[in-house]
Amino acid sequence: MKESICGANCAECPSKEVCLVCAETNGCPFGKQCYIAKYILTGGMENYQTFKNRLMDEINALHIDGMENVTKLYPMVGSFVNLEYPLPSGETVKFLHDDEVYLGAQVKNLFDDSGKTCFGVIARENFILICTYSENGADPELILYIHR
């Protein structure tokens, strides 16, 4: 069984077949330093929890209309959450890197009684991205991107 430094359940990771095993690579599961592992390795799990709590407070303070409060953030591999967002020009663009780890959550859309769309929250130490999307990441719409 693969082991993570941050406590993520590696058995449920969509990239488990290509992961180089976080604990065995000193926090470089995809060939480069994972910032979550770096937080934990330099400041301990308490430092990481404090960072996540501050980040959730910052996200919730944005008061995005229709978005339920974020109560948990999970480590997520970029390849799993790197959606292509349509631009007004008709082009599409990805904002993330497939081989990096982010903190993220799927959050209920309070304006959608059918439950067909939700909010996606992805963040790192230097940005927050909030979007909406349908099942399996279909029809993504960028709501907010903040450089922190």
N, C-alpha and C positions, 0 to 999 in steps of 0.2 A: 504494500500500500504506500502510495506517495504521501509525503508529509509537507505541510506548508508551515511557514514561520508565523503567519498571521492567524492561523486557525481555520482557514477556508477548507471546505470539504472537497478535497481533490477528486474524489470519486464522482462527484456531480459536475465537474468542470467540463465544458464542451471542448476544451483544448487539451484534455488530459493525455491524449496520444502523442502530442508534440511537445509537451512540457518537459523541461530538463530537471525537474524536481527542485523546488525552492530551497528546502532545507539542505539538500546536498550541494547546491551551487552557491551557497551563502547569499541567497536572495536574488538570484539572476535566472529565474525559471525559463525565460525566453531569450537568453543570451545577453541581456542588459539588466542593469540594476533596477529592481522593483522598488519604487519609492515607499511602498507600505513596509516592505521588509527592512528598508533602510531606517525608517522611523523606529521600528521595533528593535533592530539590532543596535541602534545608537542610544535610544532612550527608554527602551522597555515597552511592554504591553500597555502600561498605564499611559505613557506618552502617546501611543497610537490611539487609545480610547479617548483621551482628551482632545486630540486632533479631530477625530470623528465627531465628537459631541459639538465642538466649536463649528465644524463644517455644517452639521445638521441645523444648528441654531441660525447660521448665516443663510442657509437655503430657505428655512421656514420664515425668516424675517423678510424675504422677498415678497411674500404674500401674493403668489401667483394665483390669479382667479381660477377657481375650480379645482385646484390641486390640494389634495389632502396633505397634512403635515408629514414630513419624512421622520420616521422613528427609528429606522435602521439603515445602515449602509453596508453593502457587501462588496468584497473584492470581485471584480469582473474583468475578464480578459477582453482586450480591445476587439478581437475578431468576432466576439459574440455580440458586442454592443455598438460597433462602428457602422452606423446607418448612413445611407446616402441621402442628404437633404436637398430638396429642389430649391434653386435660387430663382429670383424673378426673371433672370435672363434665359431660363429654361435648362441651364446646366445643373448638374448635381455635384455635391461635394461631400467628402468625408472629413471630419474634424479630428478624428482619433487615429491612433496607430494600432494595427492588429496585434502587434507583438508586445504591447505594454499592458500593465494592470491598472485599473481604475477603481474608484469606489462608486457604487451605483445602487439604484433602487428603482423598482417599478411601483408607481404610486397611483392610487385610485383617482380617476377623473370624476369629480363630483357633479359635473354638468352632463355626464353621459349615463343616463339611467339604464341603458342597454348593456353597459359594461364592455362595449366593443372597442373603446379607445382608453388609453391610460397615459399617464405622464411617465417619462423616463428621466431620471436624474443621474448624471455622470459627473464626477468631480475628481480633481487632484489638488495638489498643494497650490497650483497656479491658475486654476479655472473652475468654473461651474457651467455645465451645459444642461438645459432643460428643454425637453421636446415632448410632443405627443406622438403616438403611433397606434396602429391597429394590431391585430393578431400577427404574431411572428415578425414584428417590425415593419409591417406594411404601412404605406402612406405616412411616412414620418414628416413632421413639421417642426422646424426649429422654433422654439418659443423665446429662448434667452441663451446668450453666451456671454459670460463675464470673465474677463481676465482679472485675476486677484493679485 
